[in-house]
Amino acid sequence: MTIDFLHTGLPVEGVLPVLATALTSAPVAILEAAPGAGKTTLVPLFLLKSGLMGSGKIIMLEPRRLAARAAARRMADLLGEEVGQTVGYRVRLDSKVSQQTRIEVVTEGILTRRLQSDPELKGIDLLIFDEFHERSLQTDLGLALARQVQEILRDDLKLLLMSATIDTARISKALGGAPVISSAGRQFPVETRFLSRPGSKSTVQEVLTAVEQAIQEEGDILVFLPGAREITRLQQRLSQLPSLSDILILALYGNLPPKDQDGAILPDPDGKRKIVLSTDIAETSLTIEGVRIVIDSGLARRPVFNPNSGMTALETRRIARASADQRRGRAGRLGPGICYRLWSAAEDRGLIEFAPPEITSTDLTALVLELAKWGVEDPSDLFWMDVPPRGPFAQGRDVLQALGAVDENGKITTLGQKIVNLPLHPRLGGMLLRAQKIGAGGLAVNISALLSERDIFRRDPDSPNADIRSRLEILSQAELKGGKTFGAAQQVRRTSQDLRRRLKIPHGSEDQNMAGLLLAFAYPDRIGELRSGSQLQYRLSGGRGARLMENDRLQGEPYLVVADLDGKGREARIDLAAPISVEEIEENFADMIVSVRRVFWDEKKSRVLAVLERKLGALLITQQRIENPAPEEVEAALLTAVKSKGLKVLPWNEESRSLAARINFVRYHETEEGWPDLSDTALVSSVEDWLLPYLAGASSLDDLQKINLTDILLNLMSRDQRKQLEEYAPPAIKVPSGSYIRLNFNDPESPVLAARLQELFGLQDVPKLCNGRVSVSIHLLSPARRPVQITQDLASFWKNTYTDVKKDLKGRYPKHYWPDDPLEAEATSRVKPRRSQK
């Protein structure tokens, strides 16, 4: 079948009949078409005009608003119509459709809303998921819901997945062997030039250098940058170059007004050369007229959810090969081109093939709520290319329970039904609905709009300002003024006006000092209390730490509610917040404040304290001292302190430590069971068994010092064991000099007898312990009690080594006794024996 107006010469035309046949015979098909093939515009028109899809509508999902409008405009042009007739679009804050419309290009949230409101999708014959490789969360959700609709309600519904870079084998297998149709692209040769990035240069400086080089070539230039911040900086730098005075420097990113976006992608009416500075929004679906040169920073900014902190942070990351190829292809759409890559050929070989899908690294709170509305509590009940991770899914359910959007079983509540219908994150939707009840709907609308769009203030290290009230003040102005906040503020105001219209909230005066309370409705886990002794550091009710930048205007506020954090480190940087009073917390979160009786060891006071605390999460609201806590509570707190601090807090002395070592020595060598294990590890782990009976009346470190550890350890043995201990491991041994010298049992394999050499004259055999089974290790000391020799064979020492030792020591200690025959000499603890003195 041929359709006259589709004779565009685009490569995808050649596979359209094959694609139509595949969709006729299978519920799902996959179209892999290289960049420039024409799939986005020609496929929907062919399937509509061929009549193979029936008389219903075709819904095509585009991940981005700009691409959705551009695709609808291009298809309408091919039909010779205006957008809104046969072909229309629906995106957030904008739509052009009519009763004539048969092809609707929609963004992701629009498709989800339609599925939720009409699961049968009446009047719709085909769903097309364009640029499926981007794998956004809403794309995966839309496909999961659509597959269940196919299986249960609409076996006649057709699904088509399209992409230029897609893992077709994996996707086809997951979809039950869905047919794959491949089309070449219309791609002119593109020369790739690698520019190794010097580590000392910023991304903006690197791109600036590349632009100065690329401007020598012919054609418009498309520059890919990570985000709007870099785009703005580079735009300012380029506009100052005299060599570019005749060239248009245009920005292209998601939050720009549609008029500015269209100006970047359409040819200039005066034919001027353009440099378009874009995020990855221009990576797919769009053809920017005139582009012959691409400069690729190789970076993109992605939201990454941290389940440990419960927060999402934008992170700048290296793109995957699929994205790099898409970007490179932009230079070859209309003729031969050049692609400058700001990385080396070696780095290029190390790129990953595909970026991980968003579902594996994002906040799943909104997904959990959508599934709850759909009636699914376990995500495994649906089809997924990648199953939602359990941890973030459970965390999202916890957030929804705290907001009252789902119950303890995960079922959606009446409040949740209202929240899910709002084009907001569930936190903000819950805040807005609750704010309406206290007459603060207008303020909540502005806060929701601010937090849904890019911050209208750029972070200034020299004048940090995290106060959201400063942004609200700008929005409250009757007329927005120009300046660096103008564009972003316009977008926020459009979002705010749309929310007012949906919720029928009139304009009026708003008390911006209620901002902290409203933020707390959305973020009850981010209410922060100023840490003692600090002006910048806060402890949040969710348990983590956060801090303001130095000299921030909010520094010193006793309580803050944090709306935006960078999500990094032990103490995340606070980017947006507002103050709240403890009275507002008490009044509005009484149902979340719990009373906790706590008896604990206070490190500073070195004693047990008992308090009654009222807490909101980890946030301490009030604390009251409890007099005369129960003895068992005090004893438990003491035991906990001993376990955490270790045995060093107990009053050990030489006698008690020696006793423990002696018992461990006998236990080590005695085969008979029943001897207690008095190693430090065993004592700490069993502290309840041996220490608890002796803690009666103790509550402080001073009280612990009164405990007699020797008596406690002796009581761990039977009477027979005590007697055997004295026989097998006496605390001291009498040596030939008549002295009793204490043994060291720290090494249970070989106890040590350390004695001056003169005290052991006449001793031929090493003493033995444990009924003669264990030899003592003799440490022979000089008169100054320094080690001279270690031995377990005294006879050999006297015979073979003593003479040399004597020669060495006699010169240093001439006054001491150095007999020629140590075995016959009189042992002494003095300088010389009594007979020698006489």
Helices and strands as residue ranges (DSSP letters): G 4-6, G 11-15, H 16-25, E 28-33, H 39-50, E 57-61, H 65-79, E 87-91, E 94-96, E 103-106, H 108-117, E 124-129, G 132-134, H 137-152, E 158-163, H 168-174, E 180-183, E 190-194, H 203-214, E 220-224, H 228-239, G 242-244, E 248-252, H 258-265, E 274-278, G 280-282, E 291-296, E 299-306, E 311-318, H 321-329, G 330-332, E 337-341, H 345-349, G 358-360, H 365-374, G 379-381, H 390-403, H 414-420, H 426-437, H 441-452, H 468-475, H 486-503, G 512-514, H 515-522, G 524-526, E 527-530, E 537-540, E 545-547, E 559-565, E 571-579, H 582-588, E 594-602, E 607-616, E 619-625, H 631-645, G 647-649, H 654-669, H 680-685, H 687-690, G 692-694, H 701-704, H 709-714, H 719-728, E 732-734, E 740-742, E 752-756, G 757-760, E 768-769, E 774-775, E 777-781, E 787-791, H 794-796, I 797-801, H 802-810, H 834-837
